[in-house]
Amino acid sequence: MLGALLAVAGAGSVVAIQATVGAATKSVTQQSLIGSASTTEQVKRASIKGAKNILLVGIDARKDALPTAGTRSDSIILLHIPSDHESGYMISLPRDSYVPIPAYDNGKQSFGGGRNKINSAFFFGSRGLTGPAALSHGFELLSLTIKQLTGITPDAGAIIDFQGFKQVVNVLGKVCMYVDEDTTSIHIGKDNKTGQPAAPYVINKDGTLKSKIKGVTANFYAKGNHCFTPTEALDFVRQRDLLANNDFDYGRQRHQQQFFKAIINQAVQDGLSSPTKLPGLIKAIGSTMTVDTQGISLEDWAFAMRGIRPDALVTIKTNEGKFNPRRVSGIGDVEILSDDSLALLKAARNDTVAQFATTHPTWVSST
């Protein structure tokens, strides 16, 4: 879906648009993701007109090799497109949000339902499965969870493979963006004696930080303008543990939103204008995604959204970007969505996000 939109954004003539959109759609894997969150009647009545809510889910694993133990969604973004199709609002849901998850049976393992972190929905839906089946069932339970929480049935969905974005950045050569806070990597560093890459921290099985490894200097991304290599880009968007002011998921979700915008900006500026880069760029972007268009062709999606420019994408923080934790026995620290955050999600359902942003200016990210 993103590859097709980028093709329209910079292709120029009608012939060029048709050719690039065709190439983009061929490189995107399409399969059912939203599943029973959307009824058969809703799919039959699907139209490209009107406001749209697209569920974007980032995973930090190759989409064709999910572990049999299941996987958790690394990022969850609701992309709201107003009815005029001229702008977009990226609303990130913290992965630790404490929400009710419906009961679900994926054919291999069943989940009895109950409150948990929202990223666990993908885990409970996908566990025991691999490959496309894991993606479909993980996404379906997450869609059902969001529908129960917000009343929103996604009009389309996409799983974004963060590992795949290394190839996108590789085609572009680099991706440049403003780093809004000093960020230290817990994943990548350099051995002080040998100069070779080395892990700077010991990480627990649950992903939490255990201890610093002596003799290894961690990668450090200083506040300011920065151009990332493919490896650095993926590393940067994964960081959360050592962000300033206990920024945790809010810092990471902000950085992921900024990274997506930076990719789009650089692709439009440097990739779509280059005949040598364009084919590889479209293929790389398409290969990072698995999409469910809910009965509307990718070509129709691309042409309908062609008025959305990169600078018209607005990022909005839930909970005003402030960590609102609660300790839950057996689960750990969770995030409680505030009443205003629930009002923001209701605004996405009612196509009034622009009004919400106007009355809540501190919720809008400035970068």
ZILIN-V785866 format. One record per residue. N is the residue number from 0. RES is the residue in one letter. SS is DSSP state (a for helix, b for strand, c for the rest). OMEGA is omega in whole degrees, -180 to 180 (none if undefined). BURIAL is # if it has 9 or more other C-alpha atoms within 8 Angstrom, else .. Layout:
# ZILIN-V785866
N_RES_SS_OMEGA_BURIAL ; N_RES_SS_OMEGA_BURIAL
This chain:
# ZILIN-V785866
0_M_c_179_# ; 1_L_a_179_. ; 2_G_a_179_# ; 3_A_a_179_# ; 4_L_a_178_# ; 5_L_a_179_# ; 6_A_a_179_# ; 7_V_a_-175_# ; 8_A_a_-175_# ; 9_G_a_-170_# ; 10_A_c_177_# ; 11_G_c_-173_. ; 12_S_c_179_. ; 13_V_a_180_. ; 14_V_a_180_. ; 15_A_a_179_# ; 16_I_a_-179_# ; 17_Q_a_-178_. ; 18_A_a_-176_. ; 19_T_a_177_# ; 20_V_a_178_# ; 21_G_a_178_# ; 22_A_a_-179_# ; 23_A_a_-176_# ; 24_T_a_179_# ; 25_K_a_-176_. ; 26_S_c_-177_# ; 27_V_c_175_# ; 28_T_b_179_# ; 29_Q_b_176_. ; 30_Q_c_178_. ; 31_S_c_178_. ; 32_L_c_-175_# ; 33_I_c_173_# ; 34_G_a_-173_. ; 35_S_a_174_. ; 36_A_a_177_# ; 37_S_c_-179_# ; 38_T_c_177_. ; 39_T_a_180_. ; 40_E_a_178_. ; 41_Q_a_179_. ; 42_V_a_179_# ; 43_K_a_-177_. ; 44_R_c_-176_. ; 45_A_c_180_# ; 46_S_c_179_. ; 47_I_c_-179_. ; 48_K_c_175_. ; 49_G_c_180_# ; 50_A_c_-178_# ; 51_K_b_173_# ; 52_N_b_-177_# ; 53_I_b_-180_# ; 54_L_b_179_# ; 55_L_b_-177_# ; 56_V_b_178_# ; 57_G_b_175_# ; 58_I_b_-178_# ; 59_D_c_179_# ; 60_A_c_178_# ; 61_R_c_-173_# ; 62_K_c_179_# ; 63_D_c_-176_. ; 64_A_c_178_. ; 65_L_c_-179_# ; 66_P_c_-179_. ; 67_T_c_179_. ; 68_A_c_-178_. ; 69_G_c_179_# ; 70_T_c_178_# ; 71_R_c_177_# ; 72_S_c_-177_# ; 73_D_c_176_# ; 74_S_b_-180_# ; 75_I_b_-178_# ; 76_I_b_172_# ; 77_L_b_179_# ; 78_L_b_-180_# ; 79_H_b_177_# ; 80_I_b_178_# ; 81_P_c_-173_# ; 82_S_c_179_# ; 83_D_c_178_. ; 84_H_c_-179_# ; 85_E_c_180_# ; 86_S_c_178_# ; 87_G_b_180_# ; 88_Y_b_179_# ; 89_M_b_-179_# ; 90_I_b_-180_# ; 91_S_b_174_# ; 92_L_b_179_# ; 93_P_c_-175_# ; 94_R_c_177_# ; 95_D_c_180_# ; 96_S_b_-176_# ; 97_Y_b_-171_# ; 98_V_b_173_# ; 99_P_b_178_# ; 100_I_b_-177_# ; 101_P_c_173_# ; 102_A_c_-174_# ; 103_Y_b_177_# ; 104_D_b_-178_# ; 105_N_c_-180_# ; 106_G_c_177_. ; 107_K_c_179_. ; 108_Q_c_180_. ; 109_S_b_177_# ; 110_F_b_-174_# ; 111_G_c_-179_. ; 112_G_c_179_# ; 113_G_b_-179_. ; 114_R_b_-179_. ; 115_N_b_174_# ; 116_K_b_-173_# ; 117_I_c_180_# ; 118_N_c_176_# ; 119_S_a_179_# ; 120_A_a_179_# ; 121_F_a_179_# ; 122_F_a_-178_# ; 123_F_a_178_# ; 124_G_a_-172_# ; 125_S_a_-172_# ; 126_R_c_-178_# ; 127_G_c_-178_# ; 128_L_c_176_# ; 129_T_c_173_# ; 130_G_a_-177_# ; 131_P_a_-180_. ; 132_A_a_178_# ; 133_A_a_179_# ; 134_L_a_-177_# ; 135_S_a_-175_# ; 136_H_a_176_# ; 137_G_a_-179_# ; 138_F_a_-178_# ; 139_E_a_-180_# ; 140_L_a_176_# ; 141_L_a_178_# ; 142_S_a_178_# ; 143_L_a_178_# ; 144_T_a_180_# ; 145_I_a_177_# ; 146_K_a_179_# ; 147_Q_a_-178_# ; 148_L_a_-170_. ; 149_T_a_-173_# ; 150_G_c_-178_# ; 151_I_c_167_# ; 152_T_c_-177_# ; 153_P_c_177_# ; 154_D_c_175_# ; 155_A_b_180_# ; 156_G_b_178_# ; 157_A_b_172_# ; 158_I_b_-178_# ; 159_I_b_-179_# ; 160_D_b_-178_# ; 161_F_a_177_# ; 162_Q_a_-179_# ; 163_G_a_-179_# ; 164_F_a_173_# ; 165_K_a_180_# ; 166_Q_a_177_# ; 167_V_a_179_# ; 168_V_a_178_# ; 169_N_a_178_# ; 170_V_a_180_# ; 171_L_a_-177_# ; 172_G_c_180_. ; 173_K_c_170_# ; 174_V_b_-175_# ; 175_C_b_180_# ; 176_M_b_177_# ; 177_Y_b_176_# ; 178_V_b_-170_# ; 179_D_c_175_. ; 180_E_c_176_# ; 181_D_c_-175_# ; 182_T_b_179_# ; 183_T_b_-178_# ; 184_S_b_171_# ; 185_I_b_-174_# ; 186_H_b_-172_# ; 187_I_b_177_# ; 188_G_b_-178_# ; 189_K_b_177_# ; 190_D_b_-174_# ; 191_N_c_-178_. ; 192_K_c_-174_. ; 193_T_c_-176_. ; 194_G_c_-179_. ; 195_Q_c_177_. ; 196_P_b_-180_. ; 197_A_b_178_# ; 198_A_c_-177_# ; 199_P_c_-177_# ; 200_Y_b_169_# ; 201_V_b_-176_# ; 202_I_b_179_# ; 203_N_c_-179_. ; 204_K_c_-179_. ; 205_D_c_177_. ; 206_G_c_179_. ; 207_T_c_-176_. ; 208_L_b_179_# ; 209_K_b_-177_. ; 210_S_b_176_. ; 211_K_b_178_. ; 212_I_c_-179_# ; 213_K_c_176_. ; 214_G_c_179_. ; 215_V_b_177_# ; 216_T_b_-178_# ; 217_A_b_171_# ; 218_N_b_-177_# ; 219_F_b_180_. ; 220_Y_b_-174_# ; 221_A_c_176_. ; 222_K_c_-179_# ; 223_G_b_-180_. ; 224_N_b_-175_. ; 225_H_b_173_# ; 226_C_b_-173_. ; 227_F_b_166_# ; 228_T_c_179_# ; 229_P_a_-179_# ; 230_T_a_179_. ; 231_E_a_-178_. ; 232_A_a_179_# ; 233_L_a_180_# ; 234_D_a_-177_# ; 235_F_a_-175_# ; 236_V_a_179_# ; 237_R_a_-170_. ; 238_Q_c_175_# ; 239_R_c_-168_# ; 240_D_c_-174_# ; 241_L_c_178_# ; 242_L_c_-175_# ; 243_A_a_173_. ; 244_N_a_-180_. ; 245_N_a_-174_. ; 246_D_c_175_# ; 247_F_a_-173_# ; 248_D_a_-180_# ; 249_Y_a_176_# ; 250_G_a_-179_# ; 251_R_a_-180_# ; 252_Q_a_177_# ; 253_R_a_-180_# ; 254_H_a_178_# ; 255_Q_a_176_# ; 256_Q_a_180_# ; 257_Q_a_-180_# ; 258_F_a_178_# ; 259_F_a_179_. ; 260_K_a_179_# ; 261_A_a_177_# ; 262_I_a_-179_# ; 263_I_a_180_# ; 264_N_a_-177_# ; 265_Q_a_178_# ; 266_A_a_180_# ; 267_V_a_-175_# ; 268_Q_a_-171_. ; 269_D_a_-174_# ; 270_G_a_-174_# ; 271_L_c_179_# ; 272_S_c_-177_# ; 273_S_c_178_. ; 274_P_a_-179_. ; 275_T_a_-178_. ; 276_K_a_-169_# ; 277_L_a_-179_# ; 278_P_a_-180_# ; 279_G_a_180_# ; 280_L_a_-179_# ; 281_I_a_179_# ; 282_K_a_-179_# ; 283_A_a_180_# ; 284_I_a_-180_# ; 285_G_a_-177_# ; 286_S_a_179_# ; 287_T_c_-169_# ; 288_M_b_167_# ; 289_T_b_-171_# ; 290_V_b_172_# ; 291_D_b_-175_# ; 292_T_c_178_# ; 293_Q_c_173_. ; 294_G_c_177_. ; 295_I_c_-176_# ; 296_S_c_177_. ; 297_L_a_178_# ; 298_E_a_179_# ; 299_D_a_176_# ; 300_W_a_-176_# ; 301_A_a_-178_# ; 302_F_a_-180_# ; 303_A_a_-177_# ; 304_M_c_-174_# ; 305_R_c_-180_# ; 306_G_c_-178_# ; 307_I_c_177_# ; 308_R_c_-179_# ; 309_P_a_-178_. ; 310_D_a_178_. ; 311_A_a_176_# ; 312_L_b_-177_# ; 313_V_b_178_# ; 314_T_b_-178_# ; 315_I_b_-180_# ; 316_K_c_166_# ; 317_T_a_-179_# ; 318_N_a_-180_# ; 319_E_a_179_. ; 320_G_a_-179_# ; 321_K_c_-178_. ; 322_F_c_-177_# ; 323_N_c_-168_. ; 324_P_b_170_. ; 325_R_b_178_. ; 326_R_b_180_. ; 327_V_b_-179_. ; 328_S_c_178_. ; 329_G_c_-178_. ; 330_I_c_-179_. ; 331_G_b_180_. ; 332_D_b_179_# ; 333_V_b_179_# ; 334_E_b_179_# ; 335_I_c_178_# ; 336_L_c_-178_# ; 337_S_c_177_. ; 338_D_a_179_. ; 339_D_a_177_. ; 340_S_a_177_# ; 341_L_a_176_# ; 342_A_a_176_. ; 343_L_a_179_# ; 344_L_a_175_# ; 345_K_a_178_# ; 346_A_a_176_# ; 347_A_a_178_# ; 348_R_a_-175_# ; 349_N_a_-178_. ; 350_D_c_177_# ; 351_T_c_-179_# ; 352_V_a_179_# ; 353_A_a_178_. ; 354_Q_a_178_. ; 355_F_a_-179_# ; 356_A_a_179_# ; 357_T_a_-178_. ; 358_T_a_179_. ; 359_H_c_-174_. ; 360_P_a_-179_. ; 361_T_a_177_. ; 362_W_a_-178_# ; 363_V_b_179_# ; 364_S_c_-177_# ; 365_S_c_180_. ; 366_T_c_none_.
